């Protein structure tokens, strides 16, 4: 029995497709890098709200594809998602939700805390929320997070001088305390 050229061609194409999908299947790092690329230049972008919304949409589509591929997020991915919600969508509540979801799986690292602090530093009231989150983390009964290791790195990177930190703290003090 002879093999038709068409079936042979289909067999080779199918084998080639299988091989390529095994060799070049996106992994967690590829997805996270693509999500982080959506955040590139956010602070300096002149594209406006439409550009930020487009970047957020692409980043969240990438995250959905990552989950659909059965790849779970790691700390780095969570840090990027916090920024997507907080910096691209200006949705601090969702950024905090992502942070809380991450905390159920991992102990936060400096990058996670920096991401959340960067998001919360845009508004003094959000910075107050960040202080509450940090206080809660430090006083948890089950497994308190020792923030001493993080505090210098986080504050120094976000507020490189005392004047910038002082201005933010003064603005926070002027805000009424929510009841």
N, CA and C atoms as an extended XYZ file, in Angstrom:
537
Properties=species:S:1:pos:R:3:atomname:S:1:resname:S:1:resid:I:1 pbc="F F F"
N         0.850       -1.185        0.000 N   UNK     1
C         0.000        0.000        0.000 CA  UNK     1
C         0.888        1.238        0.000 C   UNK     1
N         0.579        2.124       -0.897 N   UNK     2
C         1.350        3.351       -0.991 CA  UNK     2
C         0.823        4.423       -0.070 C   UNK     2
N         1.668        5.351        0.268 N   UNK     3
C         1.279        6.500        1.094 CA  UNK     3
C         1.118        7.683        0.174 C   UNK     3
N        -0.042        8.329        0.281 N   UNK     4
C        -0.272        9.486       -0.583 CA  UNK     4
C         0.616       10.645       -0.162 C   UNK     4
N         0.901       11.460       -1.143 N   UNK     5
C         1.715       12.646       -0.874 CA  UNK     5
C         1.008       13.557        0.118 C   UNK     5
N        -0.305       13.672        0.010 N   UNK     6
C        -1.075       14.548        0.904 CA  UNK     6
C        -0.999       14.048        2.343 C   UNK     6
N        -1.201       12.738        2.536 N   UNK     7
C        -1.164       12.240        3.918 CA  UNK     7
C         0.244       12.336        4.500 C   UNK     7
N         1.242       12.132        3.645 N   UNK     8
C         2.614       12.270        4.107 CA  UNK     8
C         2.897       13.723        4.507 C   UNK     8
N         2.426       14.650        3.675 N   UNK     9
C         2.632       16.065        3.963 CA  UNK     9
C         1.909       16.458        5.256 C   UNK     9
N         0.698       15.945        5.437 N   UNK    10
C        -0.049       16.256        6.656 CA  UNK    10
C         0.638       15.652        7.872 C   UNK    10
N         1.167       14.454        7.714 N   UNK    11
C         1.867       13.816        8.821 CA  UNK    11
C         3.108       14.593        9.225 C   UNK    11
N         3.848       15.059        8.256 N   UNK    12
C         5.048       15.830        8.538 CA  UNK    12
C         4.665       17.157        9.173 C   UNK    12
N         3.648       17.821        8.647 N   UNK    13
C         3.213       19.103        9.211 CA  UNK    13
C         2.744       18.933       10.644 C   UNK    13
N         1.997       17.874       10.877 N   UNK    14
C         1.507       17.622       12.227 CA  UNK    14
C         2.665       17.355       13.187 C   UNK    14
N         3.624       16.559       12.731 N   UNK    15
C         4.791       16.271       13.572 CA  UNK    15
C         5.596       17.543       13.819 C   UNK    15
N         5.729       18.351       12.769 N   UNK    16
C         6.471       19.604       12.917 CA  UNK    16
C         5.753       20.531       13.895 C   UNK    16
N         4.436       20.611       13.777 N   UNK    17
C         3.660       21.431       14.712 CA  UNK    17
C         3.833       20.942       16.144 C   UNK    17
N         3.759       19.638       16.329 N   UNK    18
C         3.938       19.083       17.672 CA  UNK    18
C         5.319       19.410       18.222 C   UNK    18
N         6.318       19.257       17.383 N   UNK    19
C         7.690       19.537       17.812 CA  UNK    19
C         7.864       21.014       18.164 C   UNK    19
N         7.380       21.897       17.292 N   UNK    20
C         7.506       23.325       17.556 CA  UNK    20
C         6.757       23.737       18.827 C   UNK    20
N         5.567       23.195       19.022 N   UNK    21
C         4.806       23.582       20.213 CA  UNK    21
C         5.481       23.085       21.485 C   UNK    21
N         6.209       21.973       21.389 N   UNK    22
C         6.951       21.485       22.552 CA  UNK    22
C         8.210       22.315       22.794 C   UNK    22
N         8.864       22.713       21.703 N   UNK    23
C        10.114       23.454       21.829 CA  UNK    23
C         9.906       24.928       22.159 C   UNK    23
N         8.860       25.530       21.641 N   UNK    24
C         8.678       26.971       21.765 CA  UNK    24
C         7.384       27.339       22.480 C   UNK    24
N         6.985       26.540       23.381 N   UNK    25
C         5.786       26.816       24.151 CA  UNK    25
C         6.089       27.916       25.164 C   UNK    25
N         5.289       28.981       25.182 N   UNK    26
C         5.568       30.050       26.145 CA  UNK    26
C         5.513       29.517       27.576 C   UNK    26
N         6.472       29.934       28.364 N   UNK    27
C         6.481       29.546       29.764 CA  UNK    27
C         6.141       30.770       30.627 C   UNK    27
N         6.192       30.583       31.928 N   UNK    28
C         5.837       31.664       32.854 CA  UNK    28
C         6.696       32.902       32.597 C   UNK    28
N         7.986       32.700       32.408 N   UNK    29
C         8.886       33.843       32.192 CA  UNK    29
C         8.502       34.638       30.957 C   UNK    29
N         8.161       33.950       29.878 N   UNK    30
C         7.780       34.640       28.646 CA  UNK    30
C         6.515       35.469       28.860 C   UNK    30
N         5.527       34.882       29.543 N   UNK    31
C         4.298       35.622       29.801 CA  UNK    31
C         4.564       36.831       30.702 C   UNK    31
N         5.337       36.641       31.753 N   UNK    32
C         5.606       37.739       32.682 CA  UNK    32
C         6.377       38.852       31.985 C   UNK    32
N         7.350       38.500       31.175 N   UNK    33
C         8.087       39.521       30.423 CA  UNK    33
C         7.158       40.317       29.511 C   UNK    33
N         6.225       39.635       28.870 N   UNK    34
C         5.275       40.321       27.989 CA  UNK    34
C         4.355       41.243       28.794 C   UNK    34
N         3.911       40.789       29.966 N   UNK    35
C         3.069       41.630       30.825 CA  UNK    35
C         3.865       42.839       31.301 C   UNK    35
N         5.104       42.618       31.710 N   UNK    36
C         5.956       43.726       32.147 CA  UNK    36
C         6.219       44.716       31.014 C   UNK    36
N         6.282       44.226       29.778 N   UNK    37
C         6.482       45.111       28.633 CA  UNK    37
C         5.316       46.095       28.501 C   UNK    37
N         4.136       45.669       28.880 N   UNK    38
C         2.971       46.565       28.853 CA  UNK    38
C         3.135       47.716       29.851 C   UNK    38
N         3.954       47.514       30.861 N   UNK    39
C         4.184       48.537       31.884 CA  UNK    39
C         5.354       49.455       31.535 C   UNK    39
N         6.111       49.099       30.514 N   UNK    40
C         7.304       49.844       30.140 CA  UNK    40
C         6.968       51.295       29.813 C   UNK    40
N         7.654       52.227       30.479 N   UNK    41
C         7.476       53.647       30.207 CA  UNK    41
C         6.166       54.235       30.659 C   UNK    41
N         5.451       53.571       31.556 N   UNK    42
C         4.143       54.057       31.993 CA  UNK    42
C         4.243       55.444       32.615 C   UNK    42
N         5.267       55.682       33.419 N   UNK    43
C         5.391       56.975       34.084 CA  UNK    43
C         5.713       58.101       33.108 C   UNK    43
N         6.286       57.757       31.959 N   UNK    44
C         6.682       58.788       31.011 CA  UNK    44
C         5.816       58.798       29.759 C   UNK    44
N         4.835       57.922       29.701 N   UNK    45
C         4.026       57.816       28.485 CA  UNK    45
C         3.182       59.067       28.266 C   UNK    45
N         3.112       59.503       27.028 N   UNK    46
C         2.303       60.671       26.691 CA  UNK    46
C         1.051       60.237       25.939 C   UNK    46
N         0.797       58.932       25.933 N   UNK    47
C        -0.335       58.405       25.175 CA  UNK    47
C        -1.689       58.653       25.800 C   UNK    47
N        -1.731       58.990       27.041 N   UNK    48
C        -2.983       59.295       27.699 CA  UNK    48
C        -3.748       58.062       28.145 C   UNK    48
N        -4.999       58.306       28.517 N   UNK    49
C        -5.862       57.262       29.076 CA  UNK    49
C        -6.080       56.107       28.106 C   UNK    49
N        -6.232       56.435       26.824 N   UNK    50
C        -6.497       55.398       25.829 CA  UNK    50
C        -5.327       54.426       25.734 C   UNK    50
N        -4.104       54.962       25.762 N   UNK    51
C        -2.904       54.126       25.716 CA  UNK    51
C        -2.824       53.240       26.955 C   UNK    51
N        -3.103       53.801       28.116 N   UNK    52
C        -3.051       53.021       29.350 CA  UNK    52
C        -4.098       51.910       29.336 C   UNK    52
N        -5.300       52.226       28.870 N   UNK    53
C        -6.357       51.213       28.798 CA  UNK    53
C        -5.981       50.099       27.828 C   UNK    53
N        -5.373       50.461       26.713 N   UNK    54
C        -4.948       49.466       25.727 CA  UNK    54
C        -3.860       48.565       26.306 C   UNK    54
N        -2.899       49.162       26.996 N   UNK    55
C        -1.845       48.383       27.623 CA  UNK    55
C        -2.417       47.434       28.672 C   UNK    55
N        -3.359       47.929       29.477 N   UNK    56
C        -3.976       47.093       30.514 CA  UNK    56
C        -4.715       45.922       29.878 C   UNK    56
N        -5.451       46.190       28.808 N   UNK    57
C        -6.209       45.133       28.129 CA  UNK    57
C        -5.268       44.038       27.624 C   UNK    57
N        -4.170       44.440       27.001 N   UNK    58
C        -3.201       43.471       26.473 CA  UNK    58
C        -2.591       42.667       27.617 C   UNK    58
N        -2.197       43.344       28.697 N   UNK    59
C        -1.586       42.657       29.843 CA  UNK    59
C        -2.539       41.637       30.451 C   UNK    59
N        -3.801       42.011       30.601 N   UNK    60
C        -4.773       41.088       31.197 CA  UNK    60
C        -5.112       39.938       30.250 C   UNK    60
N        -5.087       40.198       28.933 N   UNK    61
C        -5.276       39.106       27.962 CA  UNK    61
C        -4.115       38.113       28.054 C   UNK    61
N        -2.911       38.636       28.195 N   UNK    62
C        -1.742       37.759       28.345 CA  UNK    62
C        -1.864       36.916       29.605 C   UNK    62
N        -2.312       37.536       30.685 N   UNK    63
C        -2.478       36.790       31.937 CA  UNK    63
C        -3.533       35.702       31.774 C   UNK    63
N        -4.629       36.011       31.086 N   UNK    64
C        -5.672       35.006       30.835 CA  UNK    64
C        -5.126       33.835       30.022 C   UNK    64
N        -4.315       34.136       29.011 N   UNK    65
C        -3.712       33.074       28.197 CA  UNK    65
C        -2.753       32.236       29.039 C   UNK    65
N        -2.044       32.893       29.934 N   UNK    66
C        -1.127       32.172       30.805 CA  UNK    66
C        -1.899       31.183       31.686 C   UNK    66
N        -2.993       31.660       32.277 N   UNK    67
C        -3.816       30.776       33.110 CA  UNK    67
C        -4.432       29.653       32.283 C   UNK    67
N        -4.890       29.983       31.071 N   UNK    68
C        -5.488       28.966       30.192 CA  UNK    68
C        -4.472       27.887       29.830 C   UNK    68
N        -3.200       28.261       29.783 N   UNK    69
C        -2.147       27.293       29.485 CA  UNK    69
C        -1.766       26.481       30.718 C   UNK    69
N        -2.435       26.744       31.835 N   UNK    70
C        -2.162       25.991       33.055 CA  UNK    70
C        -0.944       26.476       33.825 C   UNK    70
N        -0.518       27.685       33.542 N   UNK    71
C         0.657       28.244       34.219 CA  UNK    71
C         0.182       29.148       35.342 C   UNK    71
N         0.606       28.844       36.549 N   UNK    72
C         0.176       29.658       37.693 CA  UNK    72
C         1.148       30.821       37.898 C   UNK    72
N         0.642       31.937       38.414 N   UNK    73
C         1.510       33.103       38.618 CA  UNK    73
C         2.484       32.898       39.775 C   UNK    73
N         3.642       33.520       39.648 N   UNK    74
C         4.619       33.536       40.734 CA  UNK    74
C         4.665       34.953       41.310 C   UNK    74
N         5.579       35.195       42.228 N   UNK    75
C         5.663       36.521       42.852 CA  UNK    75
C         5.888       37.627       41.822 C   UNK    75
N         6.757       37.367       40.857 N   UNK    76
C         7.058       38.378       39.839 CA  UNK    76
C         5.824       38.707       39.013 C   UNK    76
N         5.063       37.696       38.673 N   UNK    77
C         3.833       37.905       37.914 CA  UNK    77
C         2.839       38.726       38.735 C   UNK    77
N         2.716       38.391       40.015 N   UNK    78
C         1.815       39.155       40.883 CA  UNK    78
C         2.255       40.614       40.983 C   UNK    78
N         3.553       40.860       41.080 N   UNK    79
C         4.056       42.239       41.146 CA  UNK    79
C         3.647       43.001       39.884 C   UNK    79
N         3.764       42.352       38.728 N   UNK    80
C         3.372       42.998       37.473 CA  UNK    80
C         1.872       43.255       37.436 C   UNK    80
N         1.068       42.287       37.898 N   UNK    81
C        -0.387       42.471       37.903 CA  UNK    81
C        -0.817       43.601       38.841 C   UNK    81
N        -0.145       43.724       39.959 N   UNK    82
C        -0.448       44.828       40.883 CA  UNK    82
C        -0.265       46.156       40.154 C   UNK    82
N         0.817       46.268       39.392 N   UNK    83
C         1.076       47.497       38.651 CA  UNK    83
C         0.076       47.684       37.509 C   UNK    83
N        -0.310       46.597       36.856 N   UNK    84
C        -1.293       46.709       35.768 CA  UNK    84
C        -2.574       47.335       36.303 C   UNK    84
N        -3.069       46.808       37.416 N   UNK    85
C        -4.306       47.352       37.974 CA  UNK    85
C        -4.109       48.757       38.537 C   UNK    85
N        -3.022       48.945       39.276 N   UNK    86
C        -2.839       50.222       39.950 CA  UNK    86
C        -2.344       51.344       39.066 C   UNK    86
N        -1.407       51.061       38.170 N   UNK    87
C        -0.813       52.118       37.354 CA  UNK    87
C        -1.517       52.299       36.017 C   UNK    87
N        -1.951       51.215       35.397 N   UNK    88
C        -2.603       51.335       34.095 CA  UNK    88
C        -4.095       51.606       34.223 C   UNK    88
N        -4.724       50.969       35.198 N   UNK    89
C        -6.173       51.133       35.339 CA  UNK    89
C        -6.560       52.051       36.492 C   UNK    89
N        -5.598       52.487       37.263 N   UNK    90
C        -5.845       53.332       38.431 CA  UNK    90
C        -6.902       52.711       39.343 C   UNK    90
N        -6.807       51.405       39.525 N   UNK    91
C        -7.753       50.637       40.335 CA  UNK    91
C        -6.994       50.051       41.530 C   UNK    91
N        -6.860       50.864       42.572 N   UNK    92
C        -6.082       50.466       43.737 CA  UNK    92
C        -6.743       49.292       44.452 C   UNK    92
N        -8.067       49.258       44.487 N   UNK    93
C        -8.767       48.161       45.162 CA  UNK    93
C        -8.425       46.817       44.508 C   UNK    93
N        -8.391       46.769       43.185 N   UNK    94
C        -8.031       45.523       42.498 CA  UNK    94
C        -6.560       45.184       42.709 C   UNK    94
N        -5.704       46.210       42.733 N   UNK    95
C        -4.279       45.970       43.004 CA  UNK    95
C        -4.109       45.363       44.392 C   UNK    95
N        -4.853       45.891       45.363 N   UNK    96
C        -4.808       45.326       46.719 CA  UNK    96
C        -5.357       43.904       46.735 C   UNK    96
N        -6.388       43.646       45.933 N   UNK    97
C        -6.946       42.297       45.833 CA  UNK    97
C        -5.931       41.306       45.277 C   UNK    97
N        -5.186       41.724       44.253 N   UNK    98
C        -4.138       40.869       43.686 CA  UNK    98
C        -3.072       40.605       44.746 C   UNK    98
N        -2.706       41.638       45.503 N   UNK    99
C        -1.708       41.487       46.558 CA  UNK    99
C        -2.181       40.486       47.609 C   UNK    99
N        -3.443       40.584       48.003 N   UNK   100
C        -3.992       39.649       48.999 CA  UNK   100
C        -4.024       38.225       48.458 C   UNK   100
N        -4.386       38.073       47.185 N   UNK   101
C        -4.376       36.734       46.576 CA  UNK   101
C        -2.961       36.162       46.587 C   UNK   101
N        -1.985       37.006       46.259 N   UNK   102
C        -0.593       36.574       46.268 CA  UNK   102
C        -0.165       36.167       47.668 C   UNK   102
N        -0.602       36.918       48.669 N   UNK   103
C        -0.219       36.623       50.054 CA  UNK   103
C        -0.740       35.274       50.526 C   UNK   103
N        -1.844       34.813       49.948 N   UNK   104
C        -2.376       33.494       50.328 CA  UNK   104
C        -1.477       32.372       49.817 C   UNK   104
N        -0.669       32.666       48.789 N   UNK   105
C         0.199       31.651       48.195 CA  UNK   105
C         1.668       31.818       48.567 C   UNK   105
N         2.111       33.058       48.704 N   UNK   106
C         3.534       33.356       48.912 CA  UNK   106
C         3.709       34.411       50.006 C   UNK   106
N         4.892       34.402       50.589 N   UNK   107
C         5.289       35.503       51.457 CA  UNK   107
C         5.760       36.612       50.521 C   UNK   107
N         5.253       37.829       50.687 N   UNK   108
C         5.657       38.913       49.783 CA  UNK   108
C         7.161       39.158       49.829 C   UNK   108
N         7.712       39.511       48.689 N   UNK   109
C         9.118       39.899       48.647 CA  UNK   109
C         9.199       41.399       48.381 C   UNK   109
N        10.407       41.911       48.275 N   UNK   110
C        10.599       43.352       48.096 CA  UNK   110
C         9.890       43.847       46.836 C   UNK   110
N         9.969       43.099       45.755 N   UNK   111
C         9.348       43.531       44.501 CA  UNK   111
C         7.833       43.662       44.645 C   UNK   111
N         7.197       42.728       45.357 N   UNK   112
C         5.745       42.809       45.566 CA  UNK   112
C         5.383       44.040       46.383 C   UNK   112
N         6.136       44.262       47.451 N   UNK   113
C         5.851       45.408       48.300 CA  UNK   113
C         6.141       46.720       47.578 C   UNK   113
N         7.193       46.762       46.786 N   UNK   114
C         7.498       47.968       46.006 CA  UNK   114
C         6.387       48.258       45.005 C   UNK   114
N         5.876       47.222       44.370 N   UNK   115
C         4.796       47.403       43.401 CA  UNK   115
C         3.578       48.011       44.071 C   UNK   115
N         3.196       47.453       45.199 N   UNK   116
C         2.022       47.961       45.908 CA  UNK   116
C         2.269       49.373       46.425 C   UNK   116
N         3.448       49.637       46.925 N   UNK   117
C         3.771       50.966       47.425 CA  UNK   117
C         3.792       51.983       46.287 C   UNK   117
N         4.296       51.590       45.123 N   UNK   118
C         4.302       52.481       43.969 CA  UNK   118
C         2.874       52.851       43.571 C   UNK   118
N         1.981       51.877       43.605 N   UNK   119
C         0.577       52.123       43.280 CA  UNK   119
C        -0.064       53.036       44.329 C   UNK   119
N         0.194       52.743       45.587 N   UNK   120
C        -0.447       53.494       46.678 CA  UNK   120
C         0.151       54.881       46.868 C   UNK   120
N         1.349       55.127       46.365 N   UNK   121
C         1.987       56.426       46.589 CA  UNK   121
C         1.379       57.537       45.748 C   UNK   121
N         0.532       57.198       44.818 N   UNK   122
C        -0.091       58.215       43.961 CA  UNK   122
C        -1.116       59.062       44.707 C   UNK   122
N        -1.668       58.517       45.764 N   UNK   123
C        -2.709       59.218       46.519 CA  UNK   123
C        -2.420       59.022       48.001 C   UNK   123
N        -2.367       60.116       48.781 N   UNK   124
C        -2.074       59.965       50.209 CA  UNK   124
C        -3.029       59.023       50.936 C   UNK   124
N        -4.281       58.983       50.531 N   UNK   125
C        -5.217       58.062       51.188 CA  UNK   125
C        -4.865       56.611       50.872 C   UNK   125
N        -4.401       56.362       49.669 N   UNK   126
C        -3.978       55.012       49.319 CA  UNK   126
C        -2.709       54.636       50.064 C   UNK   126
N        -1.840       55.614       50.293 N   UNK   127
C        -0.630       55.360       51.064 CA  UNK   127
C        -1.002       54.979       52.494 C   UNK   127
N        -2.032       55.598       53.020 N   UNK   128
C        -2.528       55.230       54.355 CA  UNK   128
C        -3.006       53.776       54.336 C   UNK   128
N        -3.688       53.391       53.273 N   UNK   129
C        -4.132       52.003       53.123 CA  UNK   129
C        -2.936       51.065       53.103 C   UNK   129
N        -1.882       51.477       52.404 N   UNK   130
C        -0.665       50.670       52.361 CA  UNK   130
C        -0.086       50.499       53.759 C   UNK   130
N        -0.099       51.561       54.549 N   UNK   131
C         0.396       51.475       55.930 CA  UNK   131
C        -0.425       50.469       56.733 C   UNK   131
N        -1.728       50.471       56.515 N   UNK   132
C        -2.590       49.514       57.207 CA  UNK   132
C        -2.273       48.086       56.780 C   UNK   132
N        -2.028       47.873       55.491 N   UNK   133
C        -1.680       46.542       54.986 CA  UNK   133
C        -0.373       46.072       55.623 C   UNK   133
N         0.623       46.960       55.649 N   UNK   134
C         1.917       46.599       56.246 CA  UNK   134
C         1.772       46.306       57.733 C   UNK   134
N         0.964       47.101       58.419 N   UNK   135
C         0.746       46.869       59.847 CA  UNK   135
C         0.071       45.519       60.082 C   UNK   135
N        -0.909       45.212       59.249 N   UNK   136
C        -1.597       43.919       59.356 CA  UNK   136
C        -0.627       42.768       59.107 C   UNK   136
N         0.236       42.923       58.114 N   UNK   137
C         1.208       41.872       57.809 CA  UNK   137
C         2.171       41.652       58.975 C   UNK   137
N         2.565       42.726       59.614 N   UNK   138
C         3.544       42.626       60.703 CA  UNK   138
C         2.940       42.054       61.976 C   UNK   138
N         1.629       42.159       62.119 N   UNK   139
C         0.995       41.714       63.366 CA  UNK   139
C         0.114       40.482       63.192 C   UNK   139
N         0.189       39.822       62.049 N   UNK   140
C        -0.596       38.601       61.834 CA  UNK   140
C        -0.256       37.565       62.890 C   UNK   140
N        -1.251       36.874       63.351 N   UNK   141
C        -1.023       35.835       64.362 CA  UNK   141
C        -0.397       34.585       63.751 C   UNK   141
N        -0.890       34.179       62.572 N   UNK   142
C        -0.432       32.923       61.975 CA  UNK   142
C         1.037       32.974       61.578 C   UNK   142
N         1.391       33.902       60.729 N   UNK   143
C         2.780       33.994       60.285 CA  UNK   143
C         3.106       35.450       59.983 C   UNK   143
N         3.483       36.199       60.999 N   UNK   144
C         3.794       37.609       60.749 CA  UNK   144
C         4.986       37.757       59.811 C   UNK   144
N         4.904       38.744       58.949 N   UNK   145
C         6.000       39.032       58.032 CA  UNK   145
C         6.906       40.036       58.717 C   UNK   145
N         8.181       39.723       58.796 N   UNK   146
C         9.139       40.620       59.415 CA  UNK   146
C         9.570       41.646       58.371 C   UNK   146
N         9.060       42.839       58.512 N   UNK   147
C         9.245       43.873       57.506 CA  UNK   147
C        10.572       44.620       57.618 C   UNK   147
N        11.323       44.345       58.680 N   UNK   148
C        12.589       45.067       58.849 CA  UNK   148
C        13.497       44.885       57.644 C   UNK   148
N        13.511       43.700       57.096 N   UNK   149
C        14.373       43.413       55.946 CA  UNK   149
C        13.948       44.207       54.715 C   UNK   149
N        12.676       44.559       54.638 N   UNK   150
C        12.150       45.252       53.471 CA  UNK   150
C        12.168       46.766       53.607 C   UNK   150
N        12.003       47.270       54.817 N   UNK   151
C        11.697       48.685       55.008 CA  UNK   151
C        12.710       49.621       54.367 C   UNK   151
N        13.985       49.394       54.552 N   UNK   152
C        14.976       50.303       53.971 CA  UNK   152
C        14.953       50.259       52.450 C   UNK   152
N        14.923       49.059       51.880 N   UNK   153
C        14.922       48.938       50.421 CA  UNK   153
C        13.704       49.614       49.804 C   UNK   153
N        12.540       49.354       50.362 N   UNK   154
C        11.301       49.871       49.791 CA  UNK   154
C        11.261       51.388       49.878 C   UNK   154
N        11.483       51.924       51.073 N   UNK   155
C        11.389       53.368       51.245 CA  UNK   155
C        12.464       54.105       50.454 C   UNK   155
N        13.674       53.566       50.420 N   UNK   156
C        14.756       54.249       49.712 CA  UNK   156
C        14.521       54.260       48.196 C   UNK   156
N        13.941       53.207       47.654 N   UNK   157
C        13.715       53.188       46.213 CA  UNK   157
C        12.537       54.059       45.819 C   UNK   157
N        11.509       54.100       46.668 N   UNK   158
C        10.334       54.896       46.334 CA  UNK   158
C        10.530       56.360       46.680 C   UNK   158
N        11.192       56.627       47.791 N   UNK   159
C        11.436       57.994       48.243 CA  UNK   159
C        12.938       58.183       48.420 C   UNK   159
N        13.638       58.557       47.353 N   UNK   160
C        15.096       58.626       47.425 CA  UNK   160
C        15.636       59.702       48.369 C   UNK   160
N        14.788       60.651       48.755 N   UNK   161
C        15.258       61.649       49.706 CA  UNK   161
C        14.185       61.903       50.760 C   UNK   161
N        14.602       62.441       51.868 N   UNK   162
C        13.697       62.679       52.992 CA  UNK   162
C        12.634       63.715       52.651 C   UNK   162
N        12.955       64.663       51.779 N   UNK   163
C        11.982       65.686       51.418 CA  UNK   163
C        10.772       65.081       50.699 C   UNK   163
N        11.037       64.162       49.769 N   UNK   164
C         9.929       63.522       49.047 CA  UNK   164
C         9.054       62.727       50.004 C   UNK   164
N         9.670       61.975       50.907 N   UNK   165
C         8.911       61.217       51.894 CA  UNK   165
C         8.141       62.166       52.801 C   UNK   165
N         8.781       63.238       53.229 N   UNK   166
C         8.120       64.220       54.095 CA  UNK   166
C         6.895       64.828       53.441 C   UNK   166
N         6.990       65.171       52.155 N   UNK   167
C         5.838       65.748       51.438 CA  UNK   167
C         4.676       64.760       51.385 C   UNK   167
N         4.973       63.516       51.116 N   UNK   168
C         3.913       62.506       51.045 CA  UNK   168
C         3.270       62.313       52.419 C   UNK   168
N         4.091       62.246       53.462 N   UNK   169
C         3.549       62.073       54.810 CA  UNK   169
C         2.718       63.276       55.239 C   UNK   169
N         3.148       64.484       54.890 N   UNK   170
C         2.362       65.675       55.204 CA  UNK   170
C         1.026       65.659       54.487 C   UNK   170
N         1.034       65.288       53.210 N   UNK   171
C        -0.211       65.195       52.463 CA  UNK   171
C        -1.132       64.153       53.062 C   UNK   171
N        -0.555       63.045       53.531 N   UNK   172
C        -1.348       61.998       54.171 CA  UNK   172
C        -1.969       62.505       55.453 C   UNK   172
N        -1.214       63.277       56.243 N   UNK   173
C        -1.733       63.822       57.496 CA  UNK   173
C        -2.894       64.784       57.270 C   UNK   173
N        -2.869       65.540       56.180 N   UNK   174
C        -3.931       66.507       55.893 CA  UNK   174
C        -5.244       65.836       55.504 C   UNK   174
N        -5.174       64.600       55.067 N   UNK   175
C        -6.384       63.891       54.653 CA  UNK   175
C        -7.185       63.450       55.874 C   UNK   175
N        -8.509       63.555       55.789 N   UNK   176
C        -9.327       63.065       56.915 CA  UNK   176
C        -9.238       61.544       57.019 C   UNK   176
N        -9.302       61.060       58.233 N   UNK   177
C        -9.233       59.619       58.478 CA  UNK   177
C       -10.609       59.029       58.192 C   UNK   177
N       -10.684       58.012       57.314 N   UNK   178
C       -11.984       57.394       57.038 CA  UNK   178
C       -12.502       56.667       58.272 C   UNK   178
N       -13.787       56.735       58.444 N   UNK   179
C       -14.402       56.048       59.597 CA  UNK   179
C       -15.257       54.903       59.171 C   UNK   179
